[in-house]
Amino acid sequence: MNRQTLALSIEQELLEEAHAVAVRRHTSVNEMVRQFLKQIVRQERKRLEAWHDVKKLLEKPQVRLGAALLSRERLHER
């Protein structure tokens, strides 16, 4: 996969803490950012796919709504 360079501007303290986390995890800040972005993109894809499915159901529901309602007595018959 072709990689692009990204310039990122963040607070020095945050970068230092992120670097400490990366060292504890035996990785790099670069890799942590890459994994974070992958996760965000994956979640957004799933959200959009789910929304697409919901829109299809709303446009053409498989359940007919608005049928006659049963009375309370009828609902509680045994």
Secondary structure, DSSP 4 states (H G I P E B T S, - for coil): -----------HHHHHHHHHHHHHTTS-HHHHHHHHHHHHHHHHHHHHHHHHHHHHHHHS-SS---PPPPPHHHHT--
